[in-house]
């Protein structure tokens, strides 16, 4: 999808470019110095990961790089007389990319959804004290994190492991391409499973378990450690960025939370995109209970939350394998249906399980199918199953938040009001929908503006919220029973 520049549009003033590298697309959007999007100055490039029969989910780094370049070309086209102050970057957490000594990729990007390291995660879980690892790194031992992935590569692709001089993510690849040098932000490092959240340094024990040392990682940097000297070929291509500060990539969960105006414990951000997550911002890392994680926004701010492996990917899979009516007809049918009356119990683990159980090897299950089961029954049961997993995460997270908190929801999947209602009913809490269409990009822009000193207080930029979806007590009671049924099936399977 491309949003073209408006003819004759004059963009006088100071601007920020927000570059969002997501799981399914890259976006570049220009914001003014108040954090408001500039009309007509955005571009999006879709792509899709490659999946393998043994659980692999990969992205090609050069494909994503080309998408980023196209997004910047599109967003910058047609602008006049503006000054671009900076480029904020956000990308998906957990992606692992190997580089040779010249800075070229020697592996695909192994994404969070890649479960081929599930057995290695289990081996590491027996070799290490997982509670201590979780306390230091904020991460569980799981296939989505780097220790298990590197352990898997050591025996599955040893030649690849030897060719890799360094390990990083798509953010470092952009910096190497555009500047010739790179660093890993505290935000991105905090979600690798190799980072000590309180010491703000690489963690010695998990590095040893992964079979590498920190010389094979990039140096650490913080949000304010931006770069300015684009390589000549890129400065010529994008003269508007020649003097701009380019900020290191931050985790998309961090920027999405900030972009939803969830900047303290009084607001829990709920995002349903390809996967789903719930989290809130704290000044220092919390001792998160088992089932939750703790990552970093930057040196000053942390996040505590939980992320599921399922979200919009479940709907996309159902849409691809079932004979379903068009989206508007399906939405109307879902809105009219009753909660949990289909007789089905679903474990929606198409990409393994993250929060709260953190079992990489889990697989999806549908129980209760009969000759009377319809495609609509299966869709409703699948979407309800995702809502139930979020309810399980919320049960762990809510006691850590402010006693009187608001749940603010964002993400493309929640364009379905029927699904938003299911989630509100499962949580038993009102769900306030964010009016912000691009929370991740907006958060990226706001953090860049704050780092530049243009926005001292994030609270001053808070935008009005959208409508609130109220839970129905009767449906909530049904979903409590459904969650218990889901737990019993999970224990049996």
C-alpha positions, 0 to 999 in steps of 0.5 A: 500500500502506498500513500502518495504525496499530495500535489502542491503540498508544502511541508514547511517546518521541522520533521521527523521520519519514523521508519517501522520495520515490522513482521509483515511490512515496512513503513516510513511516515513523516511527523511534525515536531508535535508528533502529528503525522504529516498528511500524504507523507507516508509509504508502506512496502509489504512482504512475508516471511518464508516458512519451512516444514520443520518450523522455520520462519525467516526473512531475507535481510536484503528484501527488507533492506530494499523495502526500507529504501523504497519506503524512504524514497516514497515518504520523502518524495515531493517534500519542499523546504522542510528540515528533517531533524531525525530518523527514528527506527523501530523493528521487530524484536528477537530477530537474529541475523549473522554477518560476515567480517565485511558486514554482509548477511550470511544467514536469513533473519531468524524471527521470533516465530521460528521454533526450530530451536525448541529442543535446544531451549529444553536442553538449556532449561535443564543446564541453567537455572531458568529462574536466575536467567529470567531474573537477570535477563527478563527473558525465559529460556525459549526458542524465540530468544538468541541463546537457543537459536545460537545453540541450535545453529551450532549443531544444525548449521555449524558452517554457517555459525563459523562464517558469522563474525557477528550477530545482530538484527535488521537494525544493525544491517541498516546502519552498516549499509547507510553509515558503515558502522553499527551498534545494538540499542539497549532496547533491542539487546534487552529482548535477546535473552543475552542481556542483563537488564539491571547491569545494562550489559551483555550477560556472561552466563547466557553468552557462554550457553549460546557458545559466543562471547560479546566480541561477536556482538555489536557494541551497545548504545542508547536511544540518544546515540544517533548517527549523522554522517550518511555515506555519500551515495545515500546522502545524494539519494536523500539530501533531506536526510544529509544532516539528520540524526539517525537513531538506533533501532528500538523494539517495536513493542516499546515504540507501540506502547509509547505510541499508544500513550501508555507511558506509566503503570496507569495504562496497559497497552494491548496490541494485536498484530501478527502476534499479541502482547500486553505491557506497561512502562516502568522506571526500572525493570520489575522482578516479573513473575514467571510467564511475563518478561521485562525488556527496555525502552532505553536506559531510563525506562523498562517494560513489563509484559507478556507476548503470545505467539498468536494474534492476527496470524491465527485469523490469517491462517483460518482465512487461508484454509477455510471457505469463508465469506468476505470480511464484512459478512464474516464480521457481521456473523461474528458480531451476531454470534453467542460466546463459546456456544460452538462446543470447540476448545482451541489451543492456538499455538501455530507458532509455539507458545510464548506467554504465559507457558513459554513452551516452544514445542507446543502445537495448535489443537482443535478439540470437539469437532463434529459433523455439525461444526461449521467454518464460522464455528472454527473461526469464532473458536480460534479468535476466542482462543486468542482472547483467552490467552490474553486473559491468562497474560492479563491475570499475571500483569494486572496486579503489577499495574496501577490499581485503577488502570486503563487497557488501551488496545491497538493493532490492525487485527482490532479493526474487527470490533467483534474480536475486540468485544471478545477480548474485552469479555475475556478480560472482564475489563473495558477495552479502550481502543486507541484512535492512533492507526500507527501506534508503533510509528508514532511512538518511534517519532515521539521518542526521537523528538524527546531525544532531540529535546523537542518534546521534554514530556511525553505526556504533553503529546497524549492524543484523545482515545477512541471508543471503549468496548465494555465487557458483558458479565454473562459472556465473561463468566462463559469465557472464564469457564472456557479458559479453564477448559482450555487449560485442561485440554492443554494439560492433557495434550 
